[in-house]
């Protein structure tokens, strides 16, 4: 299988971490492609995902898959993994969606700064994206922290990749001051070999 990636993407990192945690390194080949919100994506990516977004997973025995949550569910099933435990599936999926929502808002902030003309950047819109992140951080800090303490699951990977992306692109926002207990959890989680191996340069 081929995983089409751009290393800085937090959604891609989710899938890359899952590959490593599921011991699928020798089954999945990573192929770096170009994808931006304003340029035509690589032909190889468009052939796998007509929307042109990453990650995408090309399979030998079926059509390509896209959307990180679809890919990670498939990889988990393929490896008979435990990243989506049946006993607490809905909690894992909800917390994974929270991490993904943080990623989406943070990526939107990045795109606004990188791909809009300076005179067209909307500070109000950027602040609105950040408020989404703040609310999500507060929810994890106050209601979901205990769910991050159990055996490894996809929710933990999603939240960790989201927080690491904020560090990469929006570190000046100092999210740790808003969620100190979550920051302590994150500091430990990023020492996992799969997180170290997928850290963007």
N, C-alpha and C positions, 0 to 999 in steps of 0.2 A: 504494500500500500504506500501511496505517496501523500504526504501532508504538505499542502502548499501554504507557505508561511511568509510573514515579514516579522523579524524578531522583536521589534519594539511594541507590537500590538499586544495588549493584555489578553484579548480573546484568543490569539494564537498561543500565548504563553500558557494559558489554561490547558489547551490541548497538548502542548509539548510536555508540560509537567505530568499530565495524565499518562502519556505514553511511557514516560520513565517510571512512574510509580506502578504502572501495570506491567512493567518488564517487557514492553513491546519494542524496545529500541532496535532489535534485529529484524522486526517485521515492518516497521514504518520508516520510510525514507523521507527526510525533510528536504523540500525544494523551495528555495527563496524566490519570491515573485514580487512584482511591483504592483502596489494598489494604493490609490489616493482617492479622495472624494471628488476630485475635479478632473482627473486625467483618465484616459482609457487604460484599463488594466491590461496586463500581459495576456496574449492569446491563450496561453496555457491555463491561466486562471479563468478566463471567460468561458473556456471549453468545459471547465469543471463547475463553475457557478456563473450563470448569466448575469447575476447582480454585480459580479466583480468584487465581492467582499471575501476577506480571509477570516479564519482558515477555511480551507476546503480539503476534503479527503477523497483521493481517487482510489477506487477499489478495482481489483482484477475480476471480481465476480458480480459486479453490479454497478449501477450508476453512481457518480460522484455524490458525496454528501457535503452539505455546508450548514453553517451556524454551529458555533462552538458547542452548544448544549446537545445538539444532535450527534456531533462527532464524539464527544466524550461519553455519551450513553452507549453509542455503538462500540467504541473501543472497550468500555467496561464489560459489555456483553461478550465481545470477541475474546477477551482475556479471562472470562469467568471471574471478574473482579468484584470488589466490595465497595466501590466508590459510591454506589447508590443502594444502600442497605434497605431492604424491603420493610423492616420493622419501623424505620423512621424516614421513609421515602419522602413524604410530603414536607417534612421539616427541612430535609436536605435540599429538595428542589426549591423551596421558598427562599432559603438562605442563599443558595446558588444564584437565584434570580436577583437577590439583593446585591450580591457582589457584582453580577453582570450589569445591574443598573448603575452602580458606582462607576464601573468601567465606561459605560456608554456616556454618562455625563462628563467624565474626565476627558474622554476622547473628543467629545463635542467642543469642550473648552480648547483643547489643543488645535483642532481644526479651525476654529474661529480665529485663532491667533496666527496660524501658519498659512491659511489658504484664502483669507479675505484681504482685500485692500485695506490699509490702515484706517482710511476715512469711513469704511463701511463696517468696521468692527463694532458690535453692540455690547458695551459694558454691562448693560442691564441683563442682556441675554446670558452673558458669561456668569454674572452673579447668580442668575436663576439656576444655572447648571450646578454651581457650587452649593447653593442651598439644598438641592436634591442630595448631593453627597453628604452634606452636614446632617440632614435628617436621617439618611441611611446609616451613617456612622453612629449617631445617637441610638438608633434602634438596635444595632448590633451590640453596642456597649451596654445598653440597659436591659435588653430582652433576649439576646441571642448568644451571649458570650459562653454560656454553659454548653451550647451545641458545638462550639469550636474545640471543646476540651476532650471529646471522645476519640474513638478510632478514626483514622483518616477517611475522609469522604470528599466528594466533589464540592460541597459547600465551602469547606476549608480552603481548598485550592482556589476557588473563585474569589473568595474574600481576600486571600493573601495576594493573588495576582493583581486585584484591583488596588489594594493599598500600595503595592510596589510600583504600580503605574503612576499613582499620585506622586510618589517619591521621585519618579523619573521626570515627570513633566510639570508638576505643580508643587514642588517641595516647599516653596516660599509660603504656601498656605498653612503650613505647620499643622497638619491634621492630628498629630499626636497630642497636641494640647487639648483637643476636643474629645479624644477617646484614649485616655492613658492606659486603661486596662487592655484595650484592644491593641494598643501599641506594644505592650509587653508580650502579648500572644504572638503578634506579627514578628517581633524580634527573634523569637524562638523558631517560628515556623520557617523563616527564610534561611535557616541553617540546614534545612533538608537538602540532600544532594541534588534532588530534582529541581529545586528552586535555584540553587547555585549554578547548575549546568545551563539553565535557561535565562539567566540574568542578561538583559540587553546590554550590549557594549556601549 
